[in-house]
């Protein structure tokens, strides 16, 4: 297993990369950090540098993803989707490792 992007999420990431004129080797860095109302907060960032010594690199829907080993323990099998609607738009995490999450979906407990 790994971290998966839906077609819609991958399309949004590719649009951002193109819109900001970022290099084609730009990667999506996914991680978690302590905080938020449920214990951990998801992090997404676009980075131009390659994976570090403690990182694992994977690819989903044509997007290269980099995640550090500690975060991967909490994110293994996570699907990242992109939703847009009247109440706003953003990336949504479907994390099978989360035992609970906050109402906004930006933090979780494992």
DRENZA-349604 format. One line per 3 residues: their letters; for each residue x, y, z of N, C-alpha, C. Coordinates in pm, whole numbers, plus 50000, padded with zeros to 5 digits. Each point is the difference from the previous one (the first is absolute). Layout:
A	X,Y,Z,X,Y,Z,X,Y,Z; ...;
***
This chain:
XXX	50084,49880,50000,49916,50120,50000,50087,50125,50000; 49937,50109,49973,50071,50128,50000,49896,50111,50014; 50037,50120,49967,49908,50113,49999,49946,50015,49859;
XXX	49870,50011,49986,49936,50006,49869,49932,50134,49979; 50004,50048,49878,49928,50121,49961,49884,49960,49911; 49886,50064,50020,49892,49980,49904,50035,50077,49873;
XXX	49930,49971,49895,50023,50070,49874,49978,50150,50016; 49899,50037,50077,49969,50142,50020,50110,50070,50081; 50052,49934,50104,50108,50058,50080,50127,50017,49917;
XXX	50033,49897,49922,50119,50007,49915,49986,50112,49897; 49882,50014,49944,49976,50107,49903,50018,50138,50062; 49952,50017,50123,50015,50129,50069,50147,50029,50029;
XXX	50075,49899,50042,50142,50019,50028,50075,50038,49872; 49970,49931,49891,50064,50031,49872,49965,50141,49954; 49876,50042,50024,49958,50136,49964,50078,50104,50081;
XXX	50020,49974,50127,50076,50092,50086,50145,50008,49953; 50060,49885,49971,50139,49997,49954,50015,50081,49871; 49909,49979,49906,50005,50072,49873,49971,50148,50020;
XXX	49898,50031,50080,49961,50139,50023,50107,50083,50068; 50080,49936,50084,50109,50071,50070,50133,49986,49927; 49997,49942,49881,50121,49980,49917,50111,49929,50077;
XXX	49962,49898,50077,50098,49922,50074,50065,49897,49908; 50121,49956,50031,50068,49902,49915,49920,49869,49991; 50019,49928,49892,49926,49875,49980,50037,49893,50102;
XXX	50117,50011,50064,50040,49901,50101,49945,50034,50139; 49912,50098,50011,49938,50036,50128,49925,49881,50057; 50015,49980,50130,49936,49888,50070,49902,50051,50104;
XXX	49904,49916,50032,49907,50030,50108,50055,49937,50127; 50033,50084,50099,50046,49947,50129,49877,49989,50090; 49979,49880,50053,49888,49973,50088,50057,49961,50135;
XXX	49940,50050,50108,50049,49966,50132,49897,50027,50107; 50038,49969,50123,49917,50030,50116,50088,50069,50104; 49937,50082,50082,50069,50059,50114,49903,50003,50116;
XXX	50055,50006,50119,49917,50006,50118,49924,50131,50005; 49874,49992,50040,49919,50121,50010,49860,49978,49949; 49926,50106,49992,49861,49989,49957,49912,49954,50114;
XXX	49872,50000,49979,49906,49966,50107,49993,49849,50026; 50059,49917,49913,49992,49856,50020,50136,49933,50020; 50109,50075,50006,50130,49941,50029,50104,50017,49891;
XXX	49964,49976,49875,50092,50015,49887,49935,50085,49893; 50083,50076,49928,49954,50083,49891,50067,49955,49871; 49923,49994,49892,50055,49965,49869,50077,50118,49943;
XXX	50107,49970,49926,50078,50103,49934,50016,49964,49852; 49983,50098,49914,50025,49986,49857,50087,50116,49956; 50099,49971,49917,50087,50104,49949,50054,49956,49865;
XXX	50025,50094,49913,50065,49972,49872,50146,50035,50015; 50088,49902,49972,50144,50019,50017,50072,49966,49871; 50109,50070,49978,50079,49978,49880,50117,49906,50024;
XXX	50041,49985,50127,50112,49913,50029,49956,49854,50006; 50095,49912,49977,49971,49857,50000,49983,49946,50142; 49969,49872,50010,49980,49941,50132,50129,50000,50082;
XXX	49986,50019,50130,50113,49995,50091,50027,49857,50045; 50099,49988,50085,50042,49868,50048,49889,49926,50075; 49914,50073,50070,49893,49940,50080,49867,49995,49926;
XXX	50001,50034,49871,49876,50007,49922,49978,49877,49915; 49875,49978,49970,49962,49899,49902,49928,50074,49887; 50030,49961,49877,49936,50063,49885,49910,49898,49932;
XXX	49884,50047,49957,49905,49917,49928,49934,50086,49894; 49916,49940,49919,49930,50075,49897,49855,49954,49994; 49910,50095,49981,49858,49970,49986,49941,50095,49898;
XXX	49931,49947,49902,49934,50080,49896,50096,50097,49931; 50127,49958,49987,50098,50084,49931,50062,50109,50087; 49970,50001,50130,50058,50098,50092,50097,49928,50091;
XXX	50123,50051,50010,50099,49943,50091,49970,50049,50141; 49999,49906,50094,49968,50030,50139,50120,49963,50086; 50035,50088,50094,50108,49975,50094,49941,50005,50141;
XXX	50036,49902,50082,49952,49996,50139,50112,49948,50089; 50017,50061,50117,50102,49952,50092,49950,49873,50069; 50094,49918,50046,49966,49869,50057,49906,50010,50120;
XXX	50018,50100,50087,49914,50013,50118,49857,50029,49958; 49984,50092,49906,49865,50033,49954,49934,49882,49929; 50080,49922,49927,49945,49887,49926,49935,49898,50093;
XXX	50049,49989,50123,49938,49910,50098,49853,50035,50022; 49968,50129,49995,49863,50047,50023,49920,50017,49871; 50069,50003,49885,49932,50031,49873,49989,49882,49905;
XXX	50059,49887,50032,49997,49883,49913,49856,49967,49960; 49975,49994,49870,49867,49968,49949,49906,50117,49988; 50046,50120,50029,49916,50120,49994,49971,50039,49856;
XXX	49876,50039,49975,49961,50053,49870,49976,50149,50016; 50058,50078,49909,49982,50145,50002,49911,50037,49882; 49890,50069,50030,49905,50042,49899,49993,50152,50000;
XXX	49936,50057,49901,49978,50144,49994,49852,50025,49983; 49944,50079,50089,49857,50032,49996,49982,50150,49982; 49901,50037,49922,49965,50141,49987,49849,50013,50009;
XXX	49956,50104,50067,49857,50021,50018,49971,50137,50054; 49877,50020,50038,49953,50129,50050,50075,50042,50127; 50031,49902,50085,50065,50030,50129,50151,50015,49987;
XXX	50052,49988,49880,50144,50015,49978,50056,49879,49928; 50129,50003,49978,50066,49890,49931,50131,49969,50069; 50047,49877,49979,50127,49961,50059,50023,49851,49992;
XXX	50115,49959,50047,50036,49860,49998,49940,49929,50121; 49953,49878,49977,49933,49920,50103,50077,49869,50015; 50027,49961,50124,50076,49879,50029,49906,49889,50048;
XXX	50012,49883,49937,49929,49880,50046,50108,49907,50055; 50016,50006,50132,50111,49931,50066,49948,49878,50077; 50035,49878,49956,49953,49880,50069,50064,49980,50137;
XXX	50105,50075,50031,50068,49989,50129,49942,50092,50106; 49915,50093,49961,49942,50096,50094,49891,49933,50083; 50012,50011,50131,49897,49946,50088,49890,50103,50025;
XXX	50034,50128,49981,49901,50107,50008,50056,50120,49925; 49913,50090,49963,50046,50122,49932,49908,50115,50039; 50048,50120,49976,49921,50118,50033,49894,50022,49891;
XXX	49908,50087,50028,49893,50028,49906,50046,50062,49870; 50108,50075,50003,50048,50063,49876,50085,49907,49917; 50046,49888,50057,50078,49903,49925,50147,50032,49985;
XXX	50048,50103,50068,50141,50036,49984,50089,49941,50108; 49941,49936,50102,50081,49934,50101,49935,49867,50038; 50082,49912,50059,49952,49866,50033,50075,49944,50119;
XX	49951,49891,50052,50063,49926,50107,50021,49858,49951; 50114,49941,50036,50029,49862,49956,50035,49914,50118;
***
